[in-house]
Amino acid sequence: MSRLFKRLPGQVPTPAGAERVVLRRLPRILLIGTLLLALPPLAARLLTDMAPGLAMMDIYCVSLIVLHWTVVFTVGIGAFIVMVMKGPAYVADAYPLSDAERPG
C-alpha cells in the first residue's frame, strides 16, 4: 500500500518547543480567564443592589470574555501553525507543466 504522503529524504523534524507548552496551557487559560472575567457581575449581583449599573457591567464583562476567547483562539492557531511547520517535510508528486519554460 502506498503512503499518502512521501517524506523528504534526509530532512529531520525540528524538536518541539514552546508551542507545545502553549497548546497544553490554552484550555486552562481559557477556563480560568473566563471565570475571572465573569466574577465582577456575579459579585455585584450578590453583594450590592445597584440595578441600573448591572446591565452596563454585564455588557463590559461579556465583551471582555469574547475578547479573551478570541485572543486564546488566535494564539492557539499560531501555536498550531508553528507545530505543523516544525514537522517533517513532504515531497509533492511532480507533474509536467505544459507552459513551463525549458532551457534550450
C-alpha positions in Angstrom: 0.0 0.0 0.0 1.5 3.3 -1.0 1.7 6.1 1.6 -0.5 9.2 1.1 2.4 11.5 1.8 6.1 10.9 0.9 8.6 12.4 3.3 11.5 14.4 2.0 14.6 12.2 2.3 17.3 13.4 4.7 15.0 16.0 6.4 15.0 15.9 10.2 11.9 17.4 12.0 12.7 20.2 14.4 12.3 19.3 18.1 9.1 20.5 19.8 9.5 23.8 21.6 7.3 26.4 23.4 4.4 25.9 21.0 3.6 22.6 22.7 3.7 24.2 26.1 1.3 26.9 24.9 -1.1 24.4 23.4 -1.2 22.4 26.6 -1.9 25.5 28.7 -4.5 27.1 26.5 -7.6 25.2 27.8 -6.7 26.1 31.4 -6.1 29.7 30.4 -9.4 29.8 28.6 -11.3 28.4 31.6 -9.6 30.4 34.3 -9.8 33.7 32.3 -13.5 33.2 31.6 -14.3 32.5 35.2 -12.2 35.5 36.4 -14.0 37.8 33.9 -17.4 36.5 35.0 -16.8 37.2 38.7 -17.4 41.0 38.8 -21.0 40.9 37.6 -21.7 37.9 39.8 -20.2 39.6 42.9 -22.1 42.8 42.1 -25.4 40.9 42.0 -24.7 39.1 45.3 -23.2 42.0 47.3 -24.9 45.2 46.1 -28.3 46.4 44.9 -27.2 48.7 42.1 -29.7 47.6 39.4 -29.1 50.4 36.8 -25.3 49.7 36.7 -25.6 45.9 36.4 -26.6 45.9 32.7 -23.6 48.0 31.7 -21.3 45.8 33.8 -22.7 42.7 32.1 -22.1 44.3 28.7 -18.5 45.1 29.6 -17.8 41.7 31.0 -19.3 39.8 28.2 -17.3 41.8 25.7 -14.1 41.2 27.6 -14.9 37.4 27.7 -15.4 37.4 24.0 -12.1 39.3 23.5 -10.4 36.8 25.8 -11.7 33.8 23.8 -10.6 35.5 20.6 -7.1 36.1 21.8 -6.8 32.5 23.1 -8.1 31.1 19.8 -5.7 33.3 17.8 -2.7 32.2 20.0 -3.8 28.6 19.6 -3.9 28.9 15.8 -0.4 30.4 15.8 1.0 27.7 18.0 -0.6 25.0 15.9 0.9 26.5 12.7 4.3 26.6 14.3 3.9 23.0 15.4 2.9 21.9 11.8 5.8 23.9 10.3 8.3 22.2 12.6 7.1 18.7 11.5 8.6 16.6 8.7 8.8 18.0 5.1 6.9 16.1 2.4 7.6 15.8 -1.3 4.8 16.6 -3.7 4.3 14.5 -6.8 5.8 16.2 -9.8 3.7 16.7 -12.8 4.7 18.2 -16.2 3.6 21.8 -16.8 2.6 22.4 -20.4 3.6 26.1 -20.3 6.8 25.7 -18.3 10.0 27.3 -19.7 12.6 24.7 -20.7 16.2 25.6 -21.1 17.2 25.1 -24.7 
